[in-house]
Amino acid sequence: MSAVHPKGIYVHVPFCRHACRYCDFHFSTLLKQIPEVVAAMRREAELRIPHETPARTLYWGGGTPSVLPDAEFRALNAVLRQRIVLEPDAECTLEVNPEDVTPDRVALWRSEGFNRLSIGVQSFRDDRLDWMGRPHRGKDAVDAVRRAQDAGFEDLSIDLIYGLPGSGLGEWQDQVGRAFELETPHLSAYALTVEPRTALAHDVAKGRTEAPRDERAAEDFMWFRAEMHRQAWDAYEVSNYAKPGWRAVHNSSYWQGDPYVGLGPGAHSFDGHRQRRANVRNNSVYQRALAVASGEDWFELEDLNDQEWFHEQVLTQLRRAEGLPRAVAQRRDLDRAWAKWVRQGLMVADDQGWRLNGEGWLWADAIASDAFGLEP
Ligand code: SF4
């Protein structure tokens, strides 16, 4: 990978207390491996981040960063902070699960320099949390947000999941209402999907549980978008919504194609041009390789060719409120490829570029695929 001048630093903490039924992120529930894996992550930070590296954002995701014991949390954070020079008021986010947000932990996170928490609420209903395989209760989620606010965290985000099997629009409206009551300035809302090799995929295949239905998710999504507009929130990405001025800087930076360095098993990095890097999705392999700094068998580099780069731009940028800028098309005739969507009012095309519109947000994948295969 070329010299590192990242806008953001991502830290993937590959541990969770429990496996959620629907999740296909990289994580392990073998918490006893935490000390060795965190030691390897510190080593990776030392290898890949030169001293005095400027950065605009720091984001710890996973997995569940809030499962780290205090000693490992402090040790990993210390290495990062010694090497990175964060801009004044830089956004420093920690993904946390509600059951970990105790007064002591929240005070620790704040004293260690974090100013934003993204809280994995998913639902306020205990029966839905049980179905998802989440260990917390709806009440824990409310307490977590209140505790974070009491400790001085203003920049808070809540994750919610919609389109659950057996749910109706009324349930989703109630969930969103409960999130609003907590007055966080940011919400992320994701449709439940059945990803291959998850417990949910297995149970659906065996007929043990109902699969989520697209029409149900579409109804929740369209209502939610309209409601967020009505409340004057900034619907800045298909799954991300903020009060004006509270967009997530780190994630926005990904969607704009800015360079970032990702540390930890399963983390990705991007050089801002054409090169991606993927660390191995296996905690033991990662930890053993870093213990001896043994060459390159713990990550892969991928150079995107022109078409791959274009496809990726279409997929990510169409999901932003600003849409796909004309410069990205690079002489491809997207006006022709997307004419039918524009005629149907599902897209807007103007001097700036192309944006999804109305129910076009439900058709993002089909719209994107109409652009694939176009040569410059
Ligand atoms: S959804 Fe989050 S908490 Fe649940 S298993 Fe996946 S990474 Fe872990």
Residues whose N, C-alpha, C, O or C-beta is under 5 A from the ligand:
A	BS01	SF4	C16 H18 A19 C20 C23 F25 F27 G62 G63 T64
